[in-house]
Amino acid sequence: MALSRGLRFCQRVFSWIPVLIITSVVLWSYYAYVFELCLFTITNTFEKVAYLLVFHVCFVMFSWTYWKSIFTPPASPCKKFQLSYSDKERYELEERPDAQKQILAEIAKKLPIFSRAQSGAIRFCDRCQVLKPDRCHHCSVCETCVLKMDHHCPWVNNCVGFSNYKFFLLFLSYSMVYCVFIAATVFQYFLKFWGGDLNNGPAKFHVLFLMFVALMFFVSLMFLFSYHCWLVSKNRSTLEAFSAPVFVGGPDRNGFNVGMHRNLEQVFGENRRLWLLPIFTGQGNGHYFPLKSLNESHNPLLANDEMWEESDEGSDEGSIGISYLTRAELYLCLK
């Protein structure tokens, strides 16, 4: 037991190494750009002030989005998706797999669950003891089920999912802007140092290296950001891109694709003025999502008289509460 705890502690410590690497590179780039380039190399006052102002705007937005990506806890299923004491006892006492599947299917009729396991059964997490909502997956690193899990990113040491996917996309975009601005403004001084027009000194090393690092990170970020833009346009997560979600009618990669405009609004919200700010504006609560095609007769929410509701008491910090929905509202959300 002690050995296991020690290994988990070491794993948590080492998991921060990628974040420390990124932080160190960014802090060095700040010193190299602000001090070595702007203060010690550039002589034109207007150019110096303009570069510093724009640079700090880019730096603040990058740091803000990176912070939110790291420290926004992944959202987990609410208590309504946990088995009650009686249901849990009935499930554990039942030894037949088919009977267990039937128990889970009966419980799921009261919940907005439309996706299935590969076997066609209701998806159930044995570790968290919860029925998995649509697009929810268990993260072995975070040791919890994550709503609309996209992937576990070592560079932010966090699960990217429903609660912070917008922040992660903004982090990628502002990282690219940060790199492009540095490369564009450093380029002329890079050529001057390279051609020997400026005196050799500590600034030469910083400016030359700053140019290479900015271009290198920009290229890698461009491919990653383009891939996630494609995922957003199709309303898929990284996991769903590799393994299509399964429904009653079978696997369907476009099961949650409701059109480009609505796909964007699910992540960024309806208020476009807040799209570029790392403030949560996504639609819904992460427990259910509109489907591309949904027959009302097969909708357990509409067929069941008992509405599901999550109370605010005892909710986890990382969870997003469920609000009470009428039958008509649920139909409009899933339409």
C-alpha positions as CSV (number, residue, x, y, z in Angstrom):
1,M,0.0,0.0,0.0
2,A,2.8,2.4,1.0
3,L,4.7,1.6,-2.2
4,S,1.6,2.2,-4.3
5,R,1.0,5.6,-2.7
6,G,4.7,6.5,-3.2
7,L,4.5,5.6,-6.9
8,R,1.3,7.7,-7.3
9,F,3.0,10.6,-5.6
10,C,6.0,10.3,-7.9
11,Q,3.8,10.1,-10.9
12,R,2.0,13.3,-9.9
13,V,5.3,15.1,-9.3
14,F,6.7,14.0,-12.7
15,S,3.5,14.9,-14.5
16,W,4.3,18.6,-13.9
17,I,7.6,18.4,-15.8
18,P,6.0,19.2,-19.2
19,V,4.2,22.2,-17.7
20,L,7.5,23.4,-16.1
21,I,9.3,23.1,-19.5
22,I,6.6,25.2,-21.2
23,T,6.7,27.7,-18.4
24,S,10.5,28.0,-18.5
25,V,10.5,28.5,-22.2
26,V,7.8,31.2,-22.0
27,L,9.6,33.0,-19.1
28,W,12.9,33.0,-21.1
29,S,11.1,34.3,-24.2
30,Y,9.7,37.1,-22.1
31,Y,13.2,38.1,-20.8
32,A,14.7,37.7,-24.3
33,Y,12.1,39.8,-26.0
34,V,11.5,42.5,-23.4
35,F,15.0,43.1,-22.2
36,E,17.5,41.8,-24.8
37,L,15.5,42.9,-27.8
38,C,13.3,45.9,-26.9
39,L,15.3,47.5,-24.1
40,F,18.9,46.7,-25.2
41,T,18.8,46.4,-29.0
42,I,16.0,48.5,-30.4
43,T,16.9,52.2,-30.5
44,N,13.7,53.7,-31.9
45,T,11.4,54.7,-29.0
46,F,8.2,54.5,-30.9
47,E,9.0,51.1,-32.3
48,K,10.1,49.9,-28.8
49,V,6.8,51.1,-27.1
50,A,4.6,49.6,-29.8
51,Y,6.3,46.3,-29.7
52,L,6.1,46.2,-25.9
53,L,2.4,47.0,-25.8
54,V,1.4,44.4,-28.3
55,F,3.7,41.8,-26.9
56,H,2.3,42.2,-23.4
57,V,-1.3,41.8,-24.7
58,C,-0.3,38.6,-26.4
59,F,1.6,37.4,-23.3
60,V,-1.3,38.1,-21.0
61,M,-3.8,36.3,-23.2
62,F,-1.5,33.4,-23.6
63,S,-0.8,33.1,-19.9
64,W,-4.5,33.5,-19.0
65,T,-5.7,30.7,-21.3
66,Y,-2.8,28.5,-20.3
67,W,-3.7,29.0,-16.6
68,K,-7.3,28.2,-17.3
69,S,-6.4,25.1,-19.3
70,I,-4.3,23.8,-16.4
71,F,-6.3,24.6,-13.3
72,T,-9.9,24.2,-14.5
73,P,-10.9,20.9,-13.0
74,P,-12.5,18.3,-15.4
75,A,-16.2,18.1,-15.0
76,S,-17.5,14.7,-13.7
77,P,-21.0,13.2,-13.9
78,C,-23.4,14.4,-11.3
79,K,-25.0,12.3,-8.6
80,K,-28.0,11.4,-10.7
81,F,-25.8,9.1,-12.8
82,Q,-24.5,7.3,-9.7
83,L,-26.2,4.1,-8.6
84,S,-28.4,4.3,-5.6
85,Y,-27.7,2.1,-2.7
86,S,-30.4,-0.4,-3.6
87,D,-29.5,-0.4,-7.3
88,K,-25.8,-0.9,-6.5
89,E,-26.6,-3.8,-4.1
90,R,-28.9,-5.4,-6.7
91,Y,-26.3,-4.9,-9.4
92,E,-23.4,-6.4,-7.3
93,L,-25.5,-9.4,-6.1
94,E,-26.5,-10.3,-9.6
95,E,-23.9,-12.6,-11.2
96,R,-25.4,-13.0,-14.6
97,P,-23.9,-10.4,-17.1
98,D,-27.2,-10.2,-19.1
99,A,-29.1,-9.5,-15.9
100,Q,-26.6,-6.8,-14.9
101,K,-27.1,-5.2,-18.3
102,Q,-30.8,-5.2,-17.9
103,I,-30.5,-3.5,-14.5
104,L,-28.4,-0.8,-16.0
105,A,-30.8,-0.4,-18.9
106,E,-33.7,0.1,-16.5
107,I,-31.9,2.8,-14.6
108,A,-30.8,4.5,-17.8
109,K,-34.4,5.0,-18.9
110,K,-34.6,7.9,-16.4
111,L,-31.4,9.5,-17.8
112,P,-30.5,11.2,-21.1
113,I,-28.2,8.4,-22.3
114,F,-28.2,7.5,-26.0
115,S,-24.7,6.1,-26.6
116,R,-23.8,2.5,-25.9
117,A,-20.8,0.3,-25.4
118,Q,-19.5,-1.7,-28.3
119,S,-21.6,-4.6,-27.1
120,G,-24.7,-2.5,-27.2
121,A,-25.0,-2.3,-23.4
122,I,-25.3,0.8,-21.3
123,R,-21.8,2.2,-20.6
124,F,-21.0,1.8,-16.9
125,C,-17.8,2.7,-15.1
126,D,-16.8,0.1,-12.5
127,R,-14.2,2.4,-10.9
128,C,-16.4,5.4,-10.4
129,Q,-19.6,3.4,-10.1
130,V,-21.6,5.7,-12.5
131,L,-23.5,5.3,-15.6
132,K,-21.5,7.2,-18.2
133,P,-23.3,10.1,-19.9
134,D,-22.9,10.5,-23.6
135,R,-19.3,11.4,-24.6
136,C,-18.1,10.7,-21.1
137,H,-15.0,8.6,-20.6
138,H,-12.9,7.5,-17.6
139,C,-9.4,9.0,-17.4
140,S,-6.9,6.6,-15.9
141,V,-4.5,9.5,-15.1
142,C,-7.0,11.8,-13.4
143,E,-8.7,8.7,-12.0
144,T,-12.2,10.0,-12.7
145,C,-14.9,10.0,-15.4
146,V,-14.7,13.2,-17.5
147,L,-17.6,14.8,-19.2
148,K,-17.1,15.1,-23.0
149,M,-13.5,13.9,-22.6
150,D,-11.3,14.9,-25.5
151,H,-7.9,13.7,-24.3
152,H,-5.5,13.9,-21.4
153,C,-2.9,16.5,-22.3
154,P,0.5,16.2,-20.6
155,W,1.4,19.8,-21.6
156,V,-1.4,21.2,-19.4
157,N,-1.3,18.2,-16.9
158,N,-5.0,18.1,-17.1
159,C,-7.9,16.3,-18.9
160,V,-9.3,18.4,-21.8
161,G,-13.0,18.0,-21.8
162,F,-16.3,19.8,-21.4
163,S,-15.2,22.3,-18.7
164,N,-12.0,23.5,-20.4
165,Y,-12.1,22.6,-24.1
166,K,-12.7,26.2,-25.1
167,F,-9.8,27.3,-22.9
168,F,-7.6,24.7,-24.6
169,L,-8.5,25.9,-28.0
170,L,-7.9,29.5,-27.0
171,F,-4.5,28.5,-25.5
172,L,-3.5,27.0,-28.9
173,S,-4.7,30.0,-30.8
174,Y,-3.0,32.6,-28.6
175,S,0.2,30.5,-28.5
176,M,0.2,30.7,-32.3
177,V,-0.4,34.5,-32.2
178,Y,2.4,34.8,-29.6
179,C,4.9,32.9,-31.8
180,V,3.9,34.7,-35.0
181,F,4.2,38.2,-33.4
182,I,7.7,37.3,-31.9
183,A,8.9,35.9,-35.2
184,A,7.6,38.8,-37.3
185,T,9.1,41.5,-35.1
186,V,12.4,39.7,-34.4
187,F,13.0,38.9,-38.1
188,Q,14.7,42.1,-39.1
189,Y,17.0,42.0,-36.1
190,F,17.7,38.3,-36.7
191,L,19.0,39.3,-40.2
192,K,21.1,42.2,-38.8
193,F,22.7,39.9,-36.2
194,W,23.2,37.2,-38.7
195,G,24.8,39.6,-41.2
196,G,27.0,41.2,-38.6
197,D,25.3,44.6,-38.8
198,L,24.8,44.7,-35.0
199,N,27.5,44.2,-32.4
200,N,28.0,40.8,-31.0
201,G,26.8,40.4,-27.4
202,P,24.4,38.5,-25.2
203,A,21.5,39.9,-27.2
204,K,22.6,38.1,-30.4
205,F,22.2,34.7,-28.9
206,H,18.8,35.5,-27.4
207,V,17.5,37.0,-30.7
208,L,18.7,34.2,-32.9
209,F,17.4,31.5,-30.6
210,L,14.1,33.4,-30.1
211,M,13.5,33.3,-33.8
212,F,14.2,29.6,-34.1
213,V,12.1,28.7,-31.1
214,A,9.1,30.8,-32.2
215,L,9.1,29.2,-35.7
216,M,9.5,25.7,-34.3
217,F,6.6,26.1,-31.9
218,F,4.4,27.8,-34.5
219,V,4.7,24.9,-36.9
220,S,3.8,22.3,-34.3
221,L,1.0,24.3,-32.9
222,M,-0.4,25.0,-36.4
223,F,-1.0,21.3,-37.1
224,L,-2.5,20.7,-33.7
225,F,-4.8,23.7,-33.9
226,S,-5.9,22.9,-37.4
227,Y,-6.8,19.4,-36.3
228,H,-8.9,20.6,-33.4
229,C,-10.7,23.2,-35.6
230,W,-11.7,20.3,-37.8
231,L,-12.9,18.4,-34.8
232,V,-15.0,21.3,-33.6
233,S,-16.5,21.7,-37.1
234,K,-17.6,18.0,-37.0
235,N,-18.5,18.1,-33.3
236,R,-16.2,15.3,-32.4
237,S,-13.7,14.7,-29.7
238,T,-10.3,13.2,-30.2
239,L,-11.5,10.0,-28.8
240,E,-14.6,10.0,-31.1
241,A,-12.4,10.7,-34.1
242,F,-10.5,7.4,-33.4
243,S,-13.5,5.4,-32.2
244,A,-16.9,6.4,-33.4
245,P,-19.6,6.6,-30.7
246,V,-22.1,3.7,-30.7
247,F,-25.8,4.3,-30.6
248,V,-28.8,1.9,-30.7
249,G,-28.6,1.9,-34.5
250,G,-24.8,1.2,-34.4
251,P,-21.6,3.4,-34.7
252,D,-22.0,6.8,-36.1
253,R,-19.0,9.3,-36.3
254,N,-21.5,12.1,-37.1
255,G,-23.9,11.3,-34.4
256,F,-23.4,14.6,-32.6
257,N,-22.8,16.7,-35.7
258,V,-25.7,19.3,-35.8
259,G,-24.2,21.7,-38.3
260,M,-21.1,24.0,-38.3
261,H,-22.9,27.0,-36.6
262,R,-24.5,24.9,-33.8
263,N,-21.3,22.9,-33.3
264,L,-19.4,26.2,-32.7
265,E,-22.0,27.4,-30.3
266,Q,-21.8,24.3,-28.2
267,V,-18.1,25.1,-27.5
268,F,-18.1,28.9,-27.6
269,G,-21.7,29.9,-26.8
270,E,-24.0,32.3,-28.5
271,N,-22.4,35.5,-27.4
272,R,-19.7,36.0,-29.9
273,R,-18.1,38.9,-28.0
274,L,-17.0,36.4,-25.4
275,W,-15.6,33.8,-27.9
276,L,-12.0,35.1,-27.6
277,L,-12.0,35.3,-23.8
278,P,-11.2,32.4,-21.5
279,I,-14.6,32.5,-19.8
280,F,-16.8,29.5,-19.9
281,T,-19.6,30.2,-22.3
282,G,-20.4,26.7,-23.7
283,Q,-23.9,25.4,-24.0
284,G,-25.4,22.7,-21.8
285,N,-24.0,21.0,-18.8
286,G,-22.0,18.2,-20.4
287,H,-24.4,15.4,-19.5
288,Y,-26.4,15.3,-22.7
289,F,-25.9,16.7,-26.2
290,P,-28.2,17.2,-29.2
291,L,-28.1,14.4,-31.7
292,K,-28.1,14.7,-35.5
293,S,-31.2,12.6,-35.8
294,L,-33.4,11.6,-32.9
295,N,-36.7,9.9,-33.0
296,E,-39.0,11.2,-30.2
297,S,-40.4,7.7,-29.6
298,H,-37.0,6.4,-28.7
299,N,-36.2,9.3,-26.4
300,P,-36.3,8.0,-22.8
301,L,-36.6,11.5,-21.5
302,L,-39.8,12.1,-23.4
303,A,-41.2,8.6,-22.9
304,N,-40.7,8.7,-19.1
305,D,-42.9,10.7,-16.8
306,E,-40.2,11.2,-14.2
307,M,-37.9,14.1,-14.9
308,W,-34.4,14.0,-13.7
309,E,-33.0,16.8,-11.5
310,E,-29.8,17.4,-9.7
311,S,-29.9,19.3,-6.4
312,D,-27.2,21.8,-5.6
313,E,-26.4,20.2,-2.3
314,G,-23.3,18.1,-2.2
315,S,-22.3,18.7,-5.8
316,D,-18.6,18.3,-6.5
317,E,-16.5,21.4,-7.2
318,G,-15.5,20.1,-10.6
319,S,-19.1,19.1,-11.6
320,I,-21.6,21.3,-13.4
321,G,-25.0,21.1,-11.9
322,I,-28.1,19.9,-13.8
323,S,-31.1,22.2,-14.0
324,Y,-34.7,21.0,-14.0
325,L,-36.0,20.7,-17.5
326,T,-39.5,20.3,-18.7
327,R,-40.4,17.8,-21.3
328,A,-40.8,20.5,-24.0
329,E,-37.4,22.1,-23.1
330,L,-35.7,18.7,-23.4
331,Y,-37.3,18.1,-26.8
332,L,-36.1,21.5,-28.0
333,C,-32.6,20.8,-26.7
334,L,-32.4,17.5,-28.4
335,K,-34.2,18.4,-31.6
